Each structure stands twice: as structure tokens, then as C-alpha cells.
Amino acid sequence: MVITAIGQKQDNQFLGEMFANTDRRGVPLLDQNLKSEVDNVWAAGDYVINPTNFISSIGEGKRVADLIDQELRGAAPKKKEMEITRVPTEYVSTPNSLLSEGVAEWSMTAMSRRLVWGDDYAGVGRQGMPMLPTAQRGMGTLDNTLETEMGYTKAIGFEEAKRCLQCQLNIFIDGNRCILCNSCGDVCPHQCIEMISPDRIYSIDNDVELAEMARAELGPFAAAMVIDERSCIRCGLCVDWCPTECLTMDHFRVTPAEERESVGLAIVAD
């Protein structure tokens, strides 16, 4: 049975004494899977977290529907197709838990090197590979087992590694904390962050109808921030500049294909 509620606040009178543990509003306490202490009772949406936007409610409804289906069928929980880990902008000298999670130290310190130490990765050219001199390559002895490329020294390898744009790092925006000041757009050297009107949002999560609903809810005078990931060079300036810290640089990692499920939203603008 699904109970659909429309209103401005929770009315828990119909629950009676069903739940022993509730919050100050009378809403049952839920676990991480949105399930209550009573068997086969879940809750989601505005009833749980107070009024929010319909996109969040739709997403939470889909999530709890999957959780109910998994429990009723006794299926193992699905694993997300990606793992996202926050990367600090400052240098962390103490042992960092990110290393134990499999995030490379080079990625973890990328923002510190670029923002604090001034890594000029965009201006670093390709480093030449040290080669074995021609006379020592076994021409006279017909020894063709010698390695011609000697490999980078630590110093040269460090310079070559600076050229990596760290494409596994991605900018994320917390819409609830964003004040639409457009500072991130102003500081971005490649203008890949832009404030747009809802009229330019074509689809959300490849759903054109959902974008139409968003435009109707937000109205003609609203604004949205979008990021062109293809143009982003992961310099971290927007993260460092944001006055409300709603921008973060997160490490993206794909989980094994057999354990994936679709997660997250993709906003497509014209």
C-alpha cells in the first residue's frame, strides 16, 4: 500500500502509537535505507525532510522503490556505478584516509599543487625520454635485447606528470548552498562554468519532460549553474574562490561493470 500525501506539514495522528521512536515532528526515525522500525514500512519525500523540490522527491521515491523491491525479493543491494570522493584543496601532511580508499596521492594533492604551489601544468611541454646512446645499443655485438628507452628519472617524471589534467577529478555544485553570485564563472579561465536561464535547460537525466517541469516550477526569472566538463582543466580556482563553499572537487572512480547501476543526474544545456 502506498499512502500519498499533499499538504504543508506532517499530520501523524493516523499513525497512533505505531512507532516508539520519532523525532520532534512525530515523524518515525528511519535507517539509511529509509525504512522505519516497523517491518515493511518506509517513508520518503517531503514527509521526511520537509518541503523540497519535486526533482528531489522523485529521486527519493525511485530510491525507496528500489529498496522495497530488493527487500521483498531478498535481492542483494545494488552497487552504484561510481564512487565519488572529496579531494582537499589544501595540502594534507598527516596520513590521509583517501590513500587507503585507493585515491592516488598525485590526484589527492593536485589542488594543493595547482592553487598553492603554482604548478604550471598548462605550460609544461612533453618531456623527452632519455635514450641509450646509439653506440651502446648493441649494434656491433648484434645484441638486440638492450632497452633503448631508459625511462624517466624522478625529476623528469615529476615534470611529465604535471601535464596530466586529472580528468578523474570533477567539479560538483551544491545547489542548496549556491547564492548565484557567478564568482566561479568570472574566475574560470576557460569560461566552462556558466549561469543560464531555465529556458536553456533541454533535459535533466536525459528526460525532456522533467526539464519542462523544472522550468515551470522555477519560473522565467530563475537561474541555474552548469559546467562544461569537456572544457574544464581542473585548475580548482572556482573551488578556492566560492564564498559559500558550494563547489567541491571530487575524485570520480568507476566500479566494476557487473556491479553498476545508474545514479545521479546529467543536465544538458543548449
Secondary structure, DSSP 8 states (H G I E B T S, - for coil): ------SSS---GGGTT--S-B-TTS-B---TTSB-SSTT-B--THHHH-S--HHHHHHHHHHHHHHHHHHHHT------SEEEEE--SS---S--HHHHTT--HHHHTHHHHHHTS---GGG-------B--GGGSSTTTT---S-SB----HHHHHHHHTT---TTEEEEE-TTT-----HHHHH-TT--EEEE-GGGEEEETTBHHHHHHHHHHH-TT--EEEE-TTT-----HHHHH-TT--EEEEEEEE--GGG----S--EEE-
